[in-house]
Amino acid sequence: MKTILALIIGALLYLGYDSAMTYTNSNQFCFGCHVGMDTIVEEYQSSVHYHNTKGVIAATCSDCHVPRETIPKLTLKIAATADIVHKLMGTITLENFESEHRERLFNKVTHEFKENDSKQCRYCHDVERMDMENQSRSAQRRHQTMAEKGQTCIDCHDGIAHELPQ
């Protein structure tokens, strides 16, 4: 009887965890704070990661900003609660985002992408599967040599989904 109860409780906890992760990884959740707080949503919606000529399904906010592995994901979610506090306190607003917060947040995300070799980009983009012949000579050369030069996606593709700080 205790085993069955433990299994039921475990299943309920797992379902709760899974539901929370799914919801907090949705664009709907991210937009809840970012619409009206900054210009990030509008920039993303006008980027190739949201709307593209090939009709490829859009990358969600979490595809680029949330690790897929459990412990890093939980660590990020806990740290991100600070964003909710800033939203509730009104310390980051549309009026002060560009002048006071954008550069700091850009540098933080850029540092994370460089430290993890643009891991989130590589969930969808694989240099080995790229059609190099249909790329410009410059892009071919850069994609073929980026690892040996110690470069990662963000070194050339910063600003692809969001505008760069001024």
Secondary structure as the mmCIF struct_conf table of DSSP 4:
data_model
#
loop_
_struct_conf.conf_type_id
_struct_conf.id
_struct_conf.beg_label_comp_id
_struct_conf.beg_label_asym_id
_struct_conf.beg_label_seq_id
_struct_conf.end_label_comp_id
_struct_conf.end_label_asym_id
_struct_conf.end_label_seq_id
HELX_RH_AL_P HELX_RH_AL_P1 LYS A 2 THR A 24
TURN_TY1_P TURN_TY1_P1 ASN A 25 ASN A 25
BEND BEND1 SER A 26 SER A 26
HELX_RH_AL_P HELX_RH_AL_P2 ASN A 27 HIS A 34
STRN STRN1 VAL A 35 VAL A 35
TURN_TY1_P TURN_TY1_P2 GLY A 36 MET A 37
STRN STRN2 ASP A 38 ASP A 38
BEND BEND2 THR A 39 THR A 39
HELX_RH_AL_P HELX_RH_AL_P3 ILE A 40 GLN A 45
TURN_TY1_P TURN_TY1_P3 SER A 46 SER A 46
BEND BEND3 SER A 47 SER A 47
TURN_TY1_P TURN_TY1_P4 VAL A 48 TYR A 50
BEND BEND4 HIS A 51 HIS A 51
TURN_TY1_P TURN_TY1_P5 THR A 53 LYS A 54
HELX_LH_PP_P HELX_LH_PP_P1 VAL A 56 THR A 60
HELX_RH_AL_P HELX_RH_AL_P4 CYS A 61 HIS A 65
BEND BEND5 VAL A 66 VAL A 66
BEND BEND6 ARG A 68 GLU A 69
HELX_RH_AL_P HELX_RH_AL_P5 THR A 70 MET A 89
TURN_TY1_P TURN_TY1_P6 GLY A 90 GLY A 90
BEND BEND7 ILE A 92 ILE A 92
TURN_TY1_P TURN_TY1_P7 LEU A 94 ASN A 96
HELX_RH_PI_P HELX_RH_PI_P1 PHE A 97 HIS A 101
HELX_RH_AL_P HELX_RH_AL_P6 ARG A 102 GLU A 115
TURN_TY1_P TURN_TY1_P8 ASN A 116 SER A 118
HELX_RH_AL_P HELX_RH_AL_P7 LYS A 119 ARG A 122
TURN_TY1_P TURN_TY1_P9 TYR A 123 CYS A 124
HELX_RH_3T_P HELX_RH_3T_P1 VAL A 127 ARG A 129
HELX_RH_3T_P HELX_RH_3T_P2 MET A 132 ASN A 134
BEND BEND8 GLN A 135 GLN A 135
HELX_RH_AL_P HELX_RH_AL_P8 ARG A 137 THR A 145
TURN_TY1_P TURN_TY1_P10 MET A 146 GLY A 150
HELX_RH_AL_P HELX_RH_AL_P9 CYS A 153 HIS A 157
TURN_TY1_P TURN_TY1_P11 ASP A 158 GLY A 159
BEND BEND9 ILE A 160 HIS A 162
HELX_LH_PP_P HELX_LH_PP_P2 GLU A 163 PRO A 165
#
